[in-house]
Amino acid sequence: MPEQPQSPSSPAGQNSRIPLWRALVYGLGSLAGLGGAGMNSLSLNIFNITLGVDVALITSAMGIVQFVGILLDPVIANFSDNFLSRWGRRRPLLMVGGVIGGLSFAAVWMFPPTGWSQHQYFLWYLGFSLVLNLGNSMYGAGYFALGIEIASDYQERTRVMAIRSYFSTIAALAGPWLFFLCQLSIFASALMGARWIGAIIGAVVIGAAIPCAIFTRERFVELVKKEAEPIKSPWEPVVNFFKTVISIGNNRYFWMLLGAAVTLCSGLSLFEQLGNYVTYFYVFHGDTVTGSQFTGWGNTLGVALSIFAIPLAQKLCNQLGKHVVLRMALGWMLLGSALKWWCYNPHYPYLIFVIPFFYSVGISSFWMILPAMQADVVDIDELRSGKRREAMFGAVTSLGFRASSAISIILMGLILKATGFVRALGGNQPPETFLRMRFLYSFAMAATLLISLLFIFKYDLTAKKMEDVRKELERRRANV
């Protein structure tokens, strides 16, 4: 990898715009998230719906992976914030983590097709999921931190995240199609399809991670060399993590964003997986091929709408402020979530395609804006603490995501059972079972969106405030 530039930041008002090609390379790196999208799409569809493994076993494994990540993320984040090399703090993590993630995702689906007990499937899935989790943690820590430090001013951060969002929509496009692709007639079985799809996605993950690691740039290498301290004990990363949590306790903007994001992710983890079951067994009476095809086309429509929504959201952010547009996105999603009650209808299945106009537009805008706002929050922290701690902020954020996701995933399996769903009945579930599933999928998810919206009700970091912060930080850095 080429050596890093030696200047920690540019003078205020100069060279704040990142070359388009470098922003594109950074955006390409988001395709390494295809491994996570693939696991979300295929885990229950292959192990539960195809192989008949108990849903509680698979969701328990998914929850264990998240809890392990809670311990792993602060160690990797602290390592990244204090790692010194000729290639920087972040890019080695991108390279190694991307390769581990791609290879392990391909390996998840390579188990024997027959002759195993449910617990053998459980152990195989758990083992490779933990390896994949290690790769994703390494890559995610570097990618999150790099996204925060890659741009310096309020509007440029929105531009870079908008470019990244275009690439992220490709991962969003692929995910819901994967189970349908696994069932194509060119494959002997859905499991054989999963093996081929897993190998292709694994190659894409590695192919996206390596250019991002080679060609991106870090702005604070020299500054961190003056601040970084050697790790003295194996427990120090965890201790530093909790010190960071305590030290950012008065950064209310961070907690507002974290609360909004964690609440949204909890709702998605807890209720959105029910969407596949509602689609396959309620709308299409157990026809998983047609159901997965409709899911894929609905998501394709959502991605197309997202492509148009991203520049609109970027423009609105520049005019109204990122926090205002983030509220608008959550409110739009809330309306779409409520509409699921009427649009998932076995008599009018094409009404499913109404939902992306609300849901996909809102969620793509949310995930474009949130990272740009998180970068502003890290600047506020540097103004108060004098330290650049992007990766540790990422670790705190990841802890919130992982803890809520772990709990939600485990609860989702229990909730699915509590609705009365029995896999063997297919599309012939009792009416009350479908009623419970539909209520949770629409109105319970809408309630979590309302709570997420309330978290950022008083968020007020404007472009003017952040420009003043940037100028002060660059003045300080020039004196280091």
Secondary structure, 3 states (H helix, E strand, C coil): CCCCCCCCCCCCCCCCCCCHHHHHHHHHHHHHHHHHHHHHHHHHHHHHHHCCCCHHHHHHHHHHHHHHHHHHHHHHHHHHHHCCCCCCCCHHHHHHHHHHHHHHHHHHCCCCCCCCCHHHHHHHHHHHHHHHHHHHHHHHHHHHHHHHHCCCCHHHHHHHHHHHHHHHHHHHHHHHHHHHHHCCCCCCCHHHHHHHHHHHHHHHHHHHHHHHHHHCCCCCHHHHHHHCCCCCCCCHHHHHHHHHHHHCCCCHHHHHHHHHHHHHHHHHHHHHCHHHHHHHHHHCCCCHHHHHHHHHHHHHHHHHHHHHHHHHHHHHHHHHCHHHHHHHHHHHHHHHHHHHHHHCCCCCHHHHHHHHHCHHHHHHHHHHHHHHHHHHHHHHHHHHHCCCCHHHHHHHHHHHHHHHHHHHHHHHHHHHHHCCCCHHHCCCCCHHHHHHHHHHHHHHHHHHHHHHHHHCCCCCCCHHHHHHHHHHHHHHHHHC
